[in-house]
Amino acid sequence: MLNESKILETINMITQEHLDIRTVTMGISLHSCVDSDTKKCCARIYDKITKKAENLVAAGESIEKELGIPIINKRISVTPISLIAAAAAGDDENFDCSPFAETLQKAADTCGVNFIGGFSALVQKGFAVSDKALIKSIPSALAATKNVCSSVNVASTKAGINMNAVAMMGKTIKQLAYLTRENDSIGCAKLVVFANVPEDNPFMAGAFHGSGEGECMINVGVSGPGVVKRALEKCDGDLSEVAETIKKTAFKITRMGQLVAAQASKKLGVPFGIVDLSLAPTPAIGDSVAHILEEMGLESCGSCGTTAALALLNDAVKKGGVMASSHVGGLSGAFIPVSEDAGMISAAKSGALTIEKLEAMTAVCSVGLDMIAVPGDTPDEVISALIADEAAIGVVNSKTTAVRVIPAYGKTVGDTVSFGGLLGEAPVMKISSFSPAKFISRGGRIPAPIQSLKN
Amino acid sequence: MNAVITVTGKDTVGIIAKVSSECFKYNANILDITQKVFGGMFVMTMLISVDELNIKFADFVDIMNDLAKKEHLVIHTMHESIFDAMHNI
């Protein structure tokens, strides 16, 4: 029989330490839905999604019951809509892509999923007509829908940074903030700007189903910051021992993800794609990445030492997780979304955590400047320049980085924005007011960086 | 396929009997039991075979959850695979 203490350890992780499967995400290719007639294309999209994912939620709930582990979200990602809308957009870069977002929303409602991702475009080197059309449609499309998520990849290590796209995204984010001003500019929480975006990410808001993916795949995102923190509470050793403890814990967490992914794949008859090793926090007490860093010995997340502690954490999570899963992918690492992490929220409120420190942290962890609220009157160019900085970190270091920033309309430093649920609440943070306007208005591309002479 | 039932709660007479009688009713074969009482707190781990269950496993989980509510216990009924995955390579 299994060791009793191991059984109780597992149950404790689930019941006391918030261990859960954060998301089972079904990726669906929409290439077969392309049509130059928008209505026909949207009808095909709806039919395909609702057919492929009709049992997704039921299968997730059944696994949840059998294994006794909560699966918090069941979600869908689709092929970037800019590719699917291209035939309908033709030569019209002002083509309205909103009907595609509305179709995704309708399909999400029918399937019962809480988010659907893929209202996306990949423009790291340049824009196709439909890419521009999609980006122009983002504010109205996301304001008119509730569960549709959007992402735009503006940079990659091989292509450099498309600064025209960066400039466009600053404006887009501001427009979206205005259109959703009645709800603390919540639209911006559904839009991510990426560098080096992964094509198999199961986490929202950045999930989409890349062109290199199969027809339909199951990707799983695990969680468990609470489990890591609790393990570290029992570790009095030096940082080598801290890293070992995190590795062992990450291994256990990821094995859950692998098991759930295998079962979901079998139940749905859909190939298993990847397990995403990310430590994804929630606003719940005891489910915070910031508190892990503090458990390592920092007075507050954001103090000097935070970047080093996060680097240790991120690396150990990957090392532990890689052996536990047959295929690893997505964003894999520790997430640091300010509004979704109780420890980050309190560190930002106390002034210990600043945007500049968060930017440094993104150089060593998964993703980037995530769920950060800034004053509503922050100029477009400043948002664009923030994106450019973040993209530069990703491009030069050959890693994924992203910006999900909320210029909260009508709010200023000291105010709080509140989205509720997993999206949490965030204090509006101070951002540099010195102008990068001329730099951003130059446009063009920042060339791809040299990959040798690494200093 | 095996499943693990864990039961914790205030010690009273007949907890094992109540859990085992549900197992008997739904044809779950008990393979192993460990049980202890720490300062009035009852802790039991039971391994059962669910191959011959006469209802769906998910329904059996619901029945054990109902028993937990009725008897003021905490009962977890989970497939063995989750523990194997986490603790065995």
Interface residues (C-beta under 8 A of the other chain):
Chain A: M1 L2 N3 E4 K6 I7 L8 E9 T10 I11 T15 S62 K65 E66 L67 G68 I69 K252 R255 M256 Q258 L259
Chain B: V4 T6 L31 D32 T34 T45 L47 F57 A58 V61 H76 T77 M78 H79 E80 S81 I82 F83 D84 A85 M86 H87
